[in-house]
Amino acid sequence: MRILILADPITNLKLATDTSLYLMRQFIAENHIVDWAEPKQLSWLGDRLVVESNCIEEPGGHEVGPKLEAAKFRELSGYELVLIRKDPPFDVSYQRLCWLLSSYEGRLEISNSPSLLLQHHEKMLPLTAVSQGILSPNDIISTCITDDASVARRFVRSLHSANIIMKPWLGHGGRDIQLLDAQGFVDEADKYFQTGERWMLQPFEDAVFTRGDRRVLFLGGKYLGDFVRLPRSGQFISNLIRGGQAFIREMDAQEKELVRRLEPWLANLGLDFVGADFINGKLTEINVTSPTGFRNYEDLTSKNLASWVTEYLTKKVARKLA
């Protein structure tokens, strides 16, 4: 099987922990051919999609990066499987990538589905789960999404919370998240809304310092595993890329119930890779654009999730070709 991974430049990735490199090495170990390309190398030419990709000659490892063959133009129809592994933000360039790829969904297997990535915003998915009756409002952290300072002010006043979290609606990876004094925000809310940025506001859950932020991995709607991330000393953001520390801690009954209700819903949505985040027993985000943590989970448990992923995707390809 020939596989294309559309992702960020390999030189930008962490060799030891990046999920895309982790999956690439597993596919090559199973004797598949893997090519790598950046989204900007995908073009529509005449009546077909083409990509200028580099075949992975040697997969590399934790210390040495992959060795790439010289780039060649290839028709997208020459691949059996395409993995969309570009990191967020889900901006205009990401949308362009998905628009181009969605025209090929009936011809080859693309994961996660570009049309589903266009449809589902990962910060919106928990709210969608509530609106569809899958979860109750108490299963998620109270949320306001707005670009209106007066709306934000009213929401924060209603929380009775000493501190709030404010993050960009299109943010990712813990970037530009602010921990703010609630009353201070109410007094100066207008200054945060002068650029036209749409913001997401939530009460701050200080349980992140003790219980952590749990990443729960799903594949095709089925639970794979989970681990907890704690912020480093003096910080409040637990993302591993921001210095958070990962470890294993068993889920409590409330978290297990969230997983039980999410599984059939995620399966019905048709998303392959999902990384859900829980804080204090509540769902905060459902990451679908290149979710991470698969390699970290193996480091913590010695369980090779990559082999489960390749088996799952290989079966999907076989069904598509049948």
LOGUKE-533324 format. One record per residue (C-alpha): residue number from 1; x, y, z. Coordinates in pm, whole numbers, plus 50000, padded with zeros to 5 digits. Last residue first. Layout:
# LOGUKE-533324
+------+-------+-------+-------+
| resi |     X |     Y |     Z |
+------+-------+-------+-------+
|  NUM |     X |     Y |     Z |
...
+------+-------+-------+-------+
# end
This chain:
# LOGUKE-533324
+------+-------+-------+-------+
| resi |     X |     Y |     Z |
+------+-------+-------+-------+
|  322 | 48641 | 49596 | 49762 |
|  321 | 48876 | 49895 | 49740 |
|  320 | 48706 | 50095 | 50015 |
|  319 | 48674 | 49788 | 50236 |
|  318 | 49045 | 49713 | 50195 |
|  317 | 49132 | 50075 | 50277 |
|  316 | 48927 | 50060 | 50596 |
|  315 | 49099 | 49734 | 50693 |
|  314 | 49441 | 49894 | 50645 |
|  313 | 49327 | 50189 | 50856 |
|  312 | 49232 | 49974 | 51156 |
|  311 | 49545 | 49758 | 51131 |
|  310 | 49765 | 50066 | 51102 |
|  309 | 49600 | 50226 | 51405 |
|  308 | 49628 | 49915 | 51622 |
|  307 | 49995 | 49882 | 51527 |
|  306 | 50051 | 50247 | 51621 |
|  305 | 49895 | 50192 | 51964 |
|  304 | 50195 | 49988 | 52075 |
|  303 | 50136 | 49942 | 52448 |
|  302 | 50453 | 50005 | 52651 |
|  301 | 50236 | 50194 | 52905 |
|  300 | 50386 | 50541 | 52952 |
|  299 | 50599 | 50556 | 52637 |
|  298 | 50313 | 50399 | 52444 |
|  297 | 50077 | 50672 | 52563 |
|  296 | 50324 | 50943 | 52465 |
|  295 | 50340 | 50797 | 52113 |
|  294 | 49962 | 50821 | 52073 |
|  293 | 49939 | 51167 | 52235 |
|  292 | 49843 | 51384 | 51939 |
|  291 | 49530 | 51479 | 51749 |
|  290 | 49588 | 51585 | 51386 |
|  289 | 49278 | 51802 | 51352 |
|  288 | 49014 | 51608 | 51549 |
|  287 | 49053 | 51736 | 51905 |
|  286 | 48739 | 51710 | 52117 |
|  285 | 48760 | 51984 | 52378 |
|  284 | 48661 | 52056 | 52741 |
|  283 | 48475 | 51747 | 52863 |
|  282 | 48417 | 51745 | 53238 |
|  281 | 48549 | 51512 | 53509 |
|  280 | 48774 | 51778 | 53662 |
|  279 | 48930 | 51851 | 53323 |
|  278 | 48870 | 51614 | 53031 |
|  277 | 49025 | 51638 | 52684 |
|  276 | 48917 | 51428 | 52387 |
|  275 | 49171 | 51315 | 52125 |
|  274 | 49005 | 51180 | 51813 |
|  273 | 49142 | 50998 | 51509 |
|  272 | 48893 | 50815 | 51286 |
|  271 | 48590 | 51045 | 51270 |
|  270 | 48273 | 50894 | 51123 |
|  269 | 48023 | 51099 | 51323 |
|  268 | 47847 | 50774 | 51416 |
|  267 | 48165 | 50639 | 51575 |
|  266 | 48201 | 50961 | 51773 |
|  265 | 47845 | 50923 | 51904 |
|  264 | 47887 | 50554 | 51984 |
|  263 | 48202 | 50623 | 52192 |
|  262 | 48101 | 50952 | 52359 |
|  261 | 47849 | 50803 | 52599 |
|  260 | 48083 | 50537 | 52737 |
|  259 | 48373 | 50781 | 52752 |
|  258 | 48169 | 51026 | 52960 |
|  257 | 48067 | 50740 | 53189 |
|  256 | 48431 | 50646 | 53239 |
|  255 | 48505 | 51004 | 53337 |
|  254 | 48233 | 51008 | 53602 |
|  253 | 48338 | 50668 | 53738 |
|  252 | 48699 | 50776 | 53790 |
|  251 | 48971 | 50728 | 53532 |
|  250 | 49289 | 50553 | 53637 |
|  249 | 49606 | 50761 | 53649 |
|  248 | 49892 | 50730 | 53401 |
|  247 | 50148 | 51007 | 53362 |
|  246 | 50227 | 51303 | 53141 |
|  245 | 50412 | 51622 | 53241 |
|  244 | 50324 | 51955 | 53081 |
|  243 | 50603 | 52156 | 52920 |
|  242 | 50403 | 52359 | 52671 |
|  241 | 50419 | 52089 | 52401 |
|  240 | 50283 | 51853 | 52665 |
|  239 | 49974 | 52069 | 52706 |
|  238 | 49909 | 52131 | 53079 |
|  237 | 49857 | 52507 | 53084 |
|  236 | 49845 | 52659 | 53436 |
|  235 | 50215 | 52728 | 53489 |
|  234 | 50428 | 52792 | 53799 |
|  233 | 50549 | 52433 | 53820 |
|  232 | 50477 | 52236 | 53505 |
|  231 | 50115 | 52173 | 53421 |
|  230 | 49987 | 51819 | 53474 |
|  229 | 49886 | 51585 | 53192 |
|  228 | 49684 | 51269 | 53249 |
|  227 | 49676 | 50963 | 53025 |
|  226 | 49421 | 50778 | 52818 |
|  225 | 49366 | 50467 | 52611 |
|  224 | 49207 | 50327 | 52298 |
|  223 | 48836 | 50407 | 52331 |
|  222 | 48640 | 50321 | 52021 |
|  221 | 48478 | 50584 | 51796 |
|  220 | 48690 | 50497 | 51494 |
|  219 | 49000 | 50541 | 51706 |
|  218 | 48966 | 50723 | 52037 |
|  217 | 49233 | 50867 | 52267 |
|  216 | 49148 | 51034 | 52599 |
|  215 | 49376 | 51317 | 52715 |
|  214 | 49317 | 51401 | 53083 |
|  213 | 49401 | 51747 | 53218 |
|  212 | 49533 | 51724 | 53573 |
|  211 | 49371 | 51600 | 53892 |
|  210 | 49578 | 51825 | 54120 |
|  209 | 49676 | 52144 | 53932 |
|  208 | 49403 | 52100 | 53669 |
|  207 | 49158 | 52096 | 53960 |
|  206 | 49191 | 52474 | 53944 |
|  205 | 48909 | 52477 | 53688 |
|  204 | 48904 | 52829 | 53543 |
|  203 | 48558 | 52941 | 53436 |
|  202 | 48524 | 52946 | 53058 |
|  201 | 48562 | 53201 | 52779 |
|  200 | 48613 | 53138 | 52406 |
|  199 | 48712 | 53441 | 52204 |
|  198 | 48642 | 53574 | 51856 |
|  197 | 48908 | 53826 | 51754 |
|  196 | 48774 | 54150 | 51605 |
|  195 | 49086 | 54338 | 51714 |
|  194 | 48930 | 54560 | 51983 |
|  193 | 48769 | 54281 | 52182 |
|  192 | 49014 | 54232 | 52468 |
|  191 | 49017 | 54605 | 52560 |
|  190 | 48640 | 54607 | 52604 |
|  189 | 48648 | 54357 | 52889 |
|  188 | 48827 | 54594 | 53128 |
|  187 | 48611 | 54597 | 53442 |
|  186 | 48456 | 54257 | 53377 |
|  185 | 48803 | 54113 | 53313 |
|  184 | 48936 | 54249 | 53641 |
|  183 | 48638 | 54094 | 53818 |
|  182 | 48715 | 53754 | 53667 |
|  181 | 49090 | 53760 | 53727 |
|  180 | 49240 | 53624 | 53409 |
|  179 | 49421 | 53311 | 53294 |
|  178 | 49503 | 53367 | 52927 |
|  177 | 49547 | 53110 | 52649 |
|  176 | 49753 | 53250 | 52361 |
|  175 | 49882 | 52907 | 52254 |
|  174 | 49774 | 52597 | 52446 |
|  173 | 49815 | 52375 | 52141 |
|  172 | 49548 | 52550 | 51937 |
|  171 | 49365 | 52878 | 51884 |
|  170 | 49077 | 52933 | 51642 |
|  169 | 48830 | 53051 | 51908 |
|  168 | 49117 | 53229 | 52083 |
|  167 | 49142 | 53153 | 52455 |
|  166 | 49013 | 53309 | 52777 |
|  165 | 49020 | 53113 | 53102 |
|  164 | 48845 | 53266 | 53400 |
|  163 | 48923 | 53335 | 53763 |
|  162 | 48729 | 53405 | 54084 |
|  161 | 48416 | 53223 | 53964 |
|  160 | 48061 | 53337 | 54037 |
|  159 | 47986 | 53245 | 53676 |
|  158 | 47708 | 53491 | 53591 |
|  157 | 47940 | 53795 | 53592 |
|  156 | 48163 | 53619 | 53340 |
|  155 | 47871 | 53567 | 53102 |
|  154 | 47749 | 53925 | 53127 |
|  153 | 48098 | 54057 | 53051 |
|  152 | 48140 | 53825 | 52753 |
|  151 | 47811 | 53942 | 52605 |
|  150 | 47912 | 54306 | 52653 |
|  149 | 48254 | 54244 | 52498 |
|  148 | 48109 | 54098 | 52178 |
|  147 | 48336 | 53865 | 51978 |
|  146 | 48171 | 53561 | 52132 |
|  145 | 48202 | 53203 | 52247 |
|  144 | 48082 | 53149 | 52606 |
|  143 | 48130 | 52819 | 52784 |
|  142 | 48030 | 52637 | 53103 |
|  141 | 48262 | 52337 | 53133 |
|  140 | 48109 | 52017 | 53000 |
|  139 | 47924 | 51723 | 53156 |
|  138 | 47690 | 51950 | 53355 |
|  137 | 47531 | 52071 | 53032 |
|  136 | 47425 | 51709 | 52967 |
|  135 | 47591 | 51485 | 52710 |
|  134 | 47459 | 51302 | 52406 |
|  133 | 47150 | 51523 | 52395 |
|  132 | 47222 | 51670 | 52052 |
|  131 | 47281 | 52020 | 52194 |
|  130 | 47516 | 51872 | 52453 |
|  129 | 47728 | 51682 | 52199 |
|  128 | 47730 | 51995 | 51980 |
|  127 | 47870 | 52195 | 52272 |
|  126 | 48148 | 51938 | 52312 |
|  125 | 48210 | 51958 | 51933 |
|  124 | 48246 | 52338 | 51920 |
|  123 | 48608 | 52358 | 52035 |
|  122 | 48697 | 52089 | 51784 |
|  121 | 48515 | 52254 | 51495 |
|  120 | 48333 | 51985 | 51295 |
|  119 | 48212 | 52029 | 50936 |
|  118 | 48535 | 52115 | 50757 |
|  117 | 48715 | 51834 | 50938 |
|  116 | 48426 | 51606 | 50842 |
|  115 | 48466 | 51697 | 50474 |
|  114 | 48840 | 51634 | 50502 |
|  113 | 48784 | 51283 | 50646 |
|  112 | 49047 | 51216 | 50913 |
|  111 | 49178 | 51019 | 50738 |
|  110 | 49147 | 50991 | 50360 |
|  109 | 49071 | 50655 | 50195 |
|  108 | 49059 | 50669 | 49816 |
|  107 | 48816 | 50740 | 49531 |
|  106 | 48501 | 50859 | 49708 |
|  105 | 48695 | 51100 | 49925 |
|  104 | 48874 | 51255 | 49625 |
|  103 | 48681 | 51584 | 49596 |
|  102 | 48721 | 51628 | 49972 |
|  101 | 49097 | 51663 | 49924 |
|  100 | 49084 | 52005 | 49759 |
|   99 | 48832 | 52149 | 50004 |
|   98 | 49029 | 52003 | 50295 |
|   97 | 49356 | 52168 | 50191 |
|   96 | 49181 | 52501 | 50129 |
|   95 | 49030 | 52481 | 50479 |
|   94 | 49373 | 52426 | 50629 |
|   93 | 49505 | 52731 | 50441 |
|   92 | 49209 | 52936 | 50567 |
|   91 | 49276 | 52844 | 50929 |
|   90 | 49231 | 52528 | 51132 |
|   89 | 49520 | 52614 | 51358 |
|   88 | 49620 | 52333 | 51373 |
|   87 | 49878 | 52063 | 51299 |
|   86 | 49886 | 51901 | 50958 |
|   85 | 49832 | 51526 | 50987 |
|   84 | 49583 | 51457 | 50710 |
|   83 | 49658 | 51092 | 50632 |
|   82 | 49610 | 50976 | 50273 |
|   81 | 49558 | 50608 | 50190 |
|   80 | 49550 | 50402 | 49869 |
|   79 | 49775 | 50641 | 49681 |
|   78 | 49822 | 50666 | 49305 |
|   77 | 49497 | 50864 | 49275 |
|   76 | 49684 | 51156 | 49429 |
|   75 | 49891 | 51185 | 49114 |
|   74 | 50262 | 51208 | 49186 |
|   73 | 50516 | 51485 | 49137 |
|   72 | 50855 | 51386 | 49277 |
|   71 | 51067 | 51511 | 49567 |
|   70 | 51413 | 51359 | 49611 |
|   69 | 51422 | 51068 | 49856 |
|   68 | 51390 | 51140 | 50224 |
|   67 | 51591 | 51013 | 50520 |
|   66 | 51390 | 51026 | 50840 |
|   65 | 51524 | 51214 | 51143 |
|   64 | 51790 | 51085 | 51378 |
|   63 | 51764 | 51072 | 51759 |
|   62 | 51423 | 50920 | 51827 |
|   61 | 51419 | 50721 | 51503 |
|   60 | 51484 | 50735 | 51131 |
|   59 | 51229 | 50607 | 50880 |
|   58 | 51471 | 50545 | 50591 |
|   57 | 51379 | 50612 | 50228 |
|   56 | 51061 | 50806 | 50303 |
|   55 | 50925 | 50910 | 49962 |
|   54 | 50914 | 51285 | 49920 |
|   53 | 50602 | 51442 | 49776 |
|   52 | 50504 | 51694 | 49509 |
|   51 | 50131 | 51631 | 49501 |
|   50 | 49881 | 51607 | 49219 |
|   49 | 49503 | 51634 | 49214 |
|   48 | 49334 | 51577 | 48880 |
|   47 | 49149 | 51728 | 48584 |
|   46 | 49387 | 52003 | 48481 |
|   45 | 49630 | 52028 | 48771 |
|   44 | 49488 | 52074 | 49120 |
|   43 | 49777 | 52118 | 49361 |
|   42 | 49914 | 51970 | 49684 |
|   41 | 50264 | 52089 | 49779 |
|   40 | 50119 | 52359 | 50007 |
|   39 | 49981 | 52079 | 50228 |
|   38 | 50335 | 51964 | 50312 |
|   37 | 50440 | 51628 | 50179 |
|   36 | 50556 | 51287 | 50302 |
|   35 | 50547 | 50957 | 50116 |
|   34 | 50513 | 50614 | 50279 |
|   33 | 50552 | 50276 | 50110 |
|   32 | 50414 | 49990 | 50322 |
|   31 | 50639 | 49713 | 50448 |
|   30 | 50481 | 49671 | 50796 |
|   29 | 50781 | 49846 | 50953 |
|   28 | 50715 | 50128 | 50705 |
|   27 | 50360 | 50167 | 50838 |
|   26 | 50488 | 50165 | 51196 |
|   25 | 50752 | 50429 | 51126 |
|   24 | 50493 | 50658 | 50963 |
|   23 | 50258 | 50619 | 51261 |
|   22 | 50523 | 50740 | 51508 |
|   21 | 50631 | 51017 | 51271 |
|   20 | 50271 | 51144 | 51268 |
|   19 | 50238 | 51106 | 51646 |
|   18 | 50543 | 51319 | 51730 |
|   17 | 50714 | 51197 | 52048 |
|   16 | 51079 | 51114 | 51982 |
|   15 | 51140 | 51306 | 51660 |
|   14 | 50980 | 51631 | 51774 |
|   13 | 50854 | 51794 | 51455 |
|   12 | 50957 | 52115 | 51277 |
|   11 | 51225 | 51943 | 51065 |
|   10 | 50959 | 51703 | 50941 |
|    9 | 50781 | 51991 | 50770 |
|    8 | 50413 | 52001 | 50868 |
|    7 | 50181 | 51728 | 50752 |
|    6 | 50021 | 51553 | 50458 |
|    5 | 50112 | 51185 | 50496 |
|    4 | 50071 | 50988 | 50175 |
|    3 | 50046 | 50610 | 50182 |
|    2 | 50125 | 50349 | 49917 |
|    1 | 50000 | 50000 | 50000 |
+------+-------+-------+-------+
# end
